[in-house]
Amino acid sequence: MKLVIQRVKSASVRVGDRLIAETGVGFLILAGVGRDDDSSVIPWLARKTAELRIFEDENGKMNRSLQDIKGEALVVSQFTLLADCQKGRRPSFTDAALPDKAENFYETFASELANQGITVKKGIFGAYMQVNLINDGPVTVILEK
């Protein structure tokens, strides 16, 4: 499972003209699931995400976590994170999990993150979405296991 975690001032997701979810200060998390991924990594990824110290403290050092600041997370599924661009000009997505598995992992990750005390909002799995964010820093971290 691969996560792209962006520290944000705010983030939102729309499907068409409909606002699906929005958050304030926290994370926008793009989540991709690989076909060979094992669900046993999900609790570790959720805990690591919640405890990741990438928010500044009073001295300007990245010492505070999402839990520390009581931030929110917007989790959006994105199978294109598993793109293989090694050959040709069109990415291959054969490393991405099939939709049933990917949706289960996505939902389980969101639940596990909520179990860490994080307010979690989500996009709609499999939908064509427009994601807006105000990236803070910018700070972007890739987390995978």
N, C-alpha and C positions, 0 to 999 in steps of 0.2 A: 504494500500500500504506500502510495506517495502522497504527501501533503505539501502544498505550497501555502505557507502561512505569511500573511501580510499584516503588519501592524497598521491599524487604521484609526482615523478620527471618527469615521462613519462609513457605513457600507449599506447597500440595498440591492435587491434583486427583483426584477420585473419579468413577467411573462406577458408579452404583448403590452397593452396599456395598464395591466393590473399589477399593483404593488403586492409582492408576495411576502417579503420580509425586509426589515431594516434594523440596523444596530447603531449604537453609538460607539464610543471608544472601545477598542478591543481588537479582534482578529477577523479578517476574511480568510477562510480556509478553503482552498480548492483541493478536493480529494479525488484521487484516481486509484482504482483497484486493478491489480494485475491478475491474470488468469491463474497464476501459480501462488498467489498470496494465501497465507494461512491466517485464519481468524484469531489465532492465539496472540498475534501482535497488536490487536486492537486496544486492549486495556493499557498496554505500554505506551502506544501512540497517544491515547487520550490523556494519560497522566503526564507524559512528557510535554504535550501541548499546553496543558493547564499550568504546568510549573515552569515553562520556558521563560527565563528572565531576560526579556527584551524590551521592557519598559523602563524609562529612566527614573532614578530616584532623585532626591533633593539635591544631589551633587552632580547630576547629569550623567551618571553611570547607569548602564543597563543592568539593574539589580532587582527589578520588580517583575513579578509574573502576572499573568492574566488573573489568577486567583487573588494576588495581592491588591490589584487595582479594582477588583470587582467588575472587570470588563465583560463584554459580551462576545459571542462568536457567531458569525454567519458562515455556515458550512454549505458549500456548493459542490455537487458532484461534477467531475470533469474527466471523462475517459481519455481525452486528448493528451493528458499528462503522460500516458503510456505510449505515445507515438514513437515509432522507430523511423528515424530520418536518414539512416545510413545509406540506403540505396535509392537511386532515382530522385525525383522531386516531389513525389506524392508520399506522405507519411503512411506507414503501415500501422494498423492498430491491432494486429494479431496478438500482442502481449496483453491487451486489455481483457479484463474479465467479461464474461457474458452478463447481460443485464440482470438476471435474477441474483447471481452471486454479488455483483457490484452493488445492487440496491440493498441487499442484506448487510453487507459490510458498511456501507454509507450510513444506514439507519443505526446500526450497532455502534459505530464510532460516535455519532451524534449523541446517542443515549449514554455511552460511557463518558463522554465529555461533560454532559449534564450531571452525571454522578460525581464528577470532580468539583461540583459546586458552581459550574459555569452556566450562565443563561445562554442557551443555544437557540438560534433561529436557523432555518434551512431554506434552500431553494427547493424546486420541484425536480425530483429525480427524472432524468430523461427528457426534460422539457428544453426547448430553445429559450434561453434566458438572456436578459441584458443585466449585467452586473456593473454597478457604479460604486466607486470607492474614493475616499480621500486617504491616500497612503500617507502614513505618518513617518517621516524620516527622509527618504523611504527606508523601511526596514522590511526585508523579505527573507524568509528562511525556508529551506527545503528540508523536510523531515521524512525519512523513509526507513523501513525495516523489512 
